[in-house]
Amino acid sequence: MNRNKIHAEKMQKQIYLFLIGILICMSLGILVSCFQQPTTPLLVGSNNWPGFAPLYLAEQLGYYKNSSIKIVDYPSTTEINRAIRSGDLQVGGISLDETLLLAETFPEIRLILLIDLSNGADVILGKPQLKTLSDIQGKKVGVENTALGAYMLSRGLDQAGLSVQDIIIVSLGYSEHESAFKEGEIDAVVTFEPTRSKLIETGANVLFDSSKIPGEIIDVLVVRQDILKTQPKDLEQLVRGWFMALDYLKNQPESAAQIMAKRGGIKPTEFLSSLKLLKFFTPTENQKLLSQTDPRLVYSSQELAKLMKEKKLLNSNIRFSSLLDDRFVNQLSKSQQ
């Protein structure tokens, strides 16, 4: 009897110690989780430009699932630049001219990836009765209040022998371009894909496009300089996922277009057609241009800055070469060897 009692007491003690152990483990787990730093999201700003669509493709295909990367839509690149300055955004997809403009007031950015080169996707469109760019004299021209919009208009007017005094400028957000043109509020518009394709279908004429100024409209990814130290792994995955998405687009274009076309509200076939008007930079091109082994990017940026200063779009001298950072494209190259 005593032996049974002793055995029972021993069992109760073991159970008690076991439960205490569980409680201690649970408490330690809670304490550890309390002291763990929360994952900081890497917010990547983009807009409806088709050249940025592979970012969404990468996200939808799960290439960023093991990271804190989140793609965020913005109505314009002006908003993206503002968010980068304020710290609300860590990475942004913008054009090269907008990069120069951002660096003028916020030099703490670095260019880590060359996205694409526009070769006709940025345009000035006119009503059917307008046949040439010189026909916009005295007409209402809609343009987005961005560096790119101002630059495209300025370059177009140059080639037509006109100035801003020869036209009536109507400031419009990108989302207003299509409706303002269709409803007759403007006679011409400075816009880009996918609105370009939509308006051409309604009879709009292409009066000027980026193929007339080769190498001047380049899209890039810029990052706040402090993020290079705090989230390098996420940035590395961002770049790797980008090129994985480009490979998917190349090998399975129809499937990729089904995903990416939803953003622009156009058909997959129309989306693929719009991609023919731009050229994506390869990893090798990125490596050469960002490392300045190939000096053409730096030269183009210097010429671009000169033009922007002449047109009073830029005030300061920007040391563009100091903005370039090739570490992530180099890491990609090493991982593929």
CORFENQUI-V289459 format. One record per backbone hydrogen bond with DSSP energy under -0.5 kcal/mol. CO is the residue of the C=O (numbers start at 1). NH is the residue of the N-H. If there is no record, write none. Layout:
co=CO nh=NH
co=CO nh=NH
This chain:
co=1 nh=5
co=2 nh=6
co=3 nh=7
co=4 nh=8
co=5 nh=9
co=6 nh=10
co=7 nh=11
co=8 nh=12
co=9 nh=13
co=10 nh=14
co=11 nh=15
co=12 nh=16
co=13 nh=17
co=14 nh=18
co=15 nh=19
co=16 nh=20
co=17 nh=21
co=18 nh=22
co=19 nh=23
co=20 nh=24
co=21 nh=25
co=22 nh=26
co=23 nh=27
co=24 nh=28
co=25 nh=29
co=26 nh=30
co=27 nh=31
co=28 nh=32
co=29 nh=33
co=30 nh=34
co=31 nh=35
co=32 nh=36
co=39 nh=41
co=41 nh=43
co=42 nh=44
co=42 nh=70
co=43 nh=45
co=43 nh=90
co=43 nh=91
co=44 nh=72
co=45 nh=93
co=46 nh=74
co=49 nh=52
co=50 nh=53
co=52 nh=55
co=52 nh=56
co=53 nh=56
co=53 nh=57
co=54 nh=58
co=55 nh=59
co=56 nh=60
co=57 nh=61
co=58 nh=63
co=58 nh=64
co=59 nh=62
co=62 nh=65
co=64 nh=67
co=68 nh=42
co=70 nh=44
co=72 nh=46
co=76 nh=80
co=77 nh=81
co=78 nh=82
co=79 nh=83
co=80 nh=84
co=81 nh=85
co=82 nh=86
co=83 nh=87
co=83 nh=88
co=83 nh=89
co=90 nh=224
co=91 nh=45
co=92 nh=94
co=92 nh=222
co=94 nh=220
co=95 nh=99
co=96 nh=100
co=97 nh=101
co=98 nh=102
co=99 nh=103
co=100 nh=104
co=101 nh=105
co=102 nh=105
co=102 nh=106
co=107 nh=109
co=108 nh=225
co=110 nh=112
co=110 nh=223
co=111 nh=325
co=113 nh=115
co=113 nh=221
co=115 nh=281
co=116 nh=219
co=117 nh=279
co=121 nh=193
co=122 nh=210
co=123 nh=191
co=124 nh=207
co=124 nh=208
co=125 nh=189
co=126 nh=205
co=127 nh=130
co=129 nh=131
co=132 nh=135
co=133 nh=136
co=134 nh=137
co=136 nh=139
co=139 nh=141
co=139 nh=168
co=140 nh=142
co=140 nh=187
co=140 nh=188
co=141 nh=170
co=142 nh=190
co=143 nh=172
co=144 nh=146
co=146 nh=150
co=147 nh=151
co=148 nh=152
co=149 nh=153
co=150 nh=154
co=151 nh=155
co=152 nh=156
co=153 nh=157
co=154 nh=158
co=155 nh=159
co=156 nh=160
co=157 nh=161
co=157 nh=162
co=158 nh=161
co=163 nh=166
co=164 nh=167
co=166 nh=138
co=167 nh=169
co=168 nh=141
co=169 nh=171
co=170 nh=143
co=173 nh=176
co=173 nh=177
co=174 nh=177
co=176 nh=180
co=177 nh=181
co=178 nh=182
co=179 nh=183
co=180 nh=185
co=180 nh=186
co=181 nh=184
co=187 nh=127
co=188 nh=142
co=189 nh=125
co=189 nh=191
co=190 nh=144
co=191 nh=123
co=192 nh=195
co=192 nh=196
co=194 nh=198
co=195 nh=199
co=196 nh=200
co=197 nh=201
co=198 nh=202
co=199 nh=202
co=199 nh=204
co=200 nh=203
co=205 nh=126
co=205 nh=207
co=208 nh=124
co=209 nh=212
co=210 nh=213
co=211 nh=214
co=213 nh=216
co=216 nh=218
co=217 nh=118
co=218 nh=96
co=219 nh=115
co=219 nh=116
co=220 nh=94
co=221 nh=112
co=221 nh=113
co=222 nh=92
co=223 nh=110
co=224 nh=227
co=224 nh=228
co=225 nh=228
co=226 nh=229
co=226 nh=230
co=227 nh=231
co=231 nh=235
co=232 nh=236
co=233 nh=237
co=234 nh=238
co=235 nh=239
co=236 nh=240
co=237 nh=241
co=238 nh=242
co=239 nh=243
co=240 nh=244
co=241 nh=245
co=242 nh=246
co=243 nh=247
co=244 nh=248
co=245 nh=249
co=246 nh=250
co=247 nh=251
co=248 nh=252
co=252 nh=256
co=253 nh=257
co=254 nh=258
co=255 nh=259
co=256 nh=260
co=257 nh=261
co=259 nh=262
co=260 nh=263
co=260 nh=264
co=261 nh=265
co=261 nh=266
co=267 nh=271
co=268 nh=272
co=269 nh=273
co=270 nh=274
co=271 nh=275
co=272 nh=276
co=273 nh=276
co=274 nh=277
co=275 nh=278
co=277 nh=119
co=277 nh=121
co=279 nh=117
co=282 nh=286
co=283 nh=287
co=284 nh=288
co=285 nh=289
co=286 nh=290
co=287 nh=291
co=288 nh=293
co=288 nh=294
co=293 nh=295
co=294 nh=297
co=295 nh=299
co=296 nh=300
co=297 nh=301
co=298 nh=302
co=299 nh=303
co=300 nh=304
co=301 nh=305
co=302 nh=306
co=303 nh=307
co=304 nh=308
co=305 nh=309
co=306 nh=310
co=307 nh=311
co=308 nh=313
co=308 nh=314
co=309 nh=312
co=316 nh=318
co=317 nh=319
co=318 nh=320
co=319 nh=322
co=320 nh=323
co=320 nh=324
co=321 nh=324
co=323 nh=111
co=326 nh=330
co=327 nh=331
co=328 nh=332
co=329 nh=333
co=330 nh=334
co=331 nh=335
co=332 nh=336
co=333 nh=336
co=334 nh=337
